[in-house]
Structures are given as structure tokens and as C-alpha cells.
Amino acid sequence: AQSVTQLGSHVSVSEGALVLLRCNYSSSVPPYLFWYVQYPNQGLQLLLKYTTGATLVKGINGFEAEFKKSETSFHLTKPSAHMSDAAEYFCAVSLGNNNDMRFGAGTRLTVKP
Amino acid sequence: DVKVTQSSRYLVKRTGEKVFLECVQDMDHENMFWYRQDPGLGLRLIYFSYDVKMKEKGDIPEGYSVSREKKERFSLILESASTNQTSMYLCASEQPPKQFFGPGTRLTVL
């Protein structure tokens, strides 16, 4: 079965600094990979996803993630953090059609002024 | 746009009460899911359904049941609520491989 590990339950960066949220997965077959964001008191929103094709995926709000099969990783990055990026971020993996999605434990991002 | 709605944003119940959480999607998706979200544990799958009247257990089905009588509606039932079921409950509807989430229901069991 597939699984996801997010390294670091809390990450704190200064405004304007690089954001790096780490995600490693395990899967017996090529996975579909996702990053979701949850702002305080709101539901989950899809940031970006990787299914097939280009391994560098660009999402909303300036975020991107790169699928690295050799490292079984799908780390989320943003070149310059903004105060509005403060939220909880979830990495998820799915094996595709009719298969349940597995989520990581989440990483809470804090952005300091 | 896909819309997934959940019947309540906030709910407070007493121990032992029967609790119904309802989820409705408007995109004719076959697959629907119920998760609970707890700090440090992320999202955990409770039950999912691939079609009307079909259900499958997820990772933590104990203490829960589900009902899928119509394609657009997937209900989560707590037969006898307990304090350890205090959590945020998220419903999702799926057009594989992408899931669409509802806003969540924060349930407190006293």
C-alpha cells in the first residue's frame, strides 16, 4: 500500500525567504502525488498535483513541486514566502483510479515578518 | 466548479448520542470519502464508497458507519458518540485521481 511521510511537523521561515516542505512517499507502482493547503478555519484546497509527464509541477500561489523518482520525493517549494502562506500543508499519494488517497501528517508553516 | 457541501460547520453532541454527518456533491462523482483530521496525525480515512449502496472500510472505521443511498449523498454515522471522536471531519468527492473536499465539520463530543 502507498504511504506518505512529511518531514517536519512545523516549519518557520521569514517573509521573503525560501519555503521548502518535504514529502517522501512509498508506492509499489508509479504514484499520483498531491499537495493540499488548509488555511485556518477553512477546508482543504489543492495546490498542485503530479500525474504523468513533466516532473516539475507548478501550482497556485507561486508554489511548485518536483517529482524525483530516484529519491521517492515530492518536495514543495516557493522562492519567496508571503505572510498569507501561513497554513497547514498536506502531501498525499494515490495510485490512480478508484484507489484511496493517503495523506501525510501535515506540516504547519509559519511566516515571520 | 465542483461543489462539495457538508451539513454543518460546527457540531456539539453528548456522549452516547447518535450523530449524522452529511455530505453532498453536485458533479455526479461515483467515489466519495470520509476522513477525520487530528493534529499531528493528518488525515485518516474512515470509509469510502465507489457507488450507490457500496462502502469500504478505511483505516479507522471503528465506531463509525456510512450510508450511500443516492449517488450525490454520503453520510457518516456515529452510532454512539464518544469523546475520542471529537475531531474535524472532512468529506471528499473524487474524479480520479483528483479529490475535491468539503469545508469540514468540527465535531465536539462532550
Contacts between the chains, C-beta under 8 A, distances in Angstrom:
chain1	res1	chain2	res2	distance
A	6	B	42	7.7
A	9	B	40	6.3
A	32	B	97	4.2
A	34	B	98	7.9
A	34	B	99	8.0
A	36	B	101	7.7
A	42	B	103	6.9
A	43	B	90	6.9
A	43	B	101	5.0
A	43	B	102	6.0
A	43	B	103	4.0
A	43	B	104	5.1
A	44	B	90	6.7
A	44	B	101	4.2
A	45	B	101	7.8
A	46	B	98	6.9
A	46	B	99	7.9
A	46	B	100	7.9
A	49	B	97	7.5
A	49	B	98	6.5
A	51	B	97	6.2
A	90	B	42	6.2
A	90	B	43	6.6
A	92	B	43	7.9
A	94	B	96	7.8
A	94	B	97	4.9
A	96	B	96	6.2
A	96	B	97	5.3
A	97	B	96	4.3
A	97	B	97	7.0
A	98	B	31	6.5
A	98	B	50	6.0
A	98	B	96	6.4
A	99	B	96	7.7
A	100	B	33	6.8
A	100	B	45	5.6
A	100	B	48	5.6
A	100	B	58	6.6
A	101	B	33	7.6
A	101	B	45	7.8
A	101	B	92	7.9
A	101	B	94	8.0
A	101	B	97	8.0
A	101	B	99	5.8
A	102	B	45	7.6
A	103	B	35	7.6
A	103	B	42	4.8
A	103	B	43	3.9
A	103	B	44	7.8
A	104	B	42	5.5
A	105	B	40	6.0
A	105	B	41	5.9
A	105	B	42	3.9
A	106	B	40	7.9
A	106	B	42	4.7
A	106	B	43	7.9
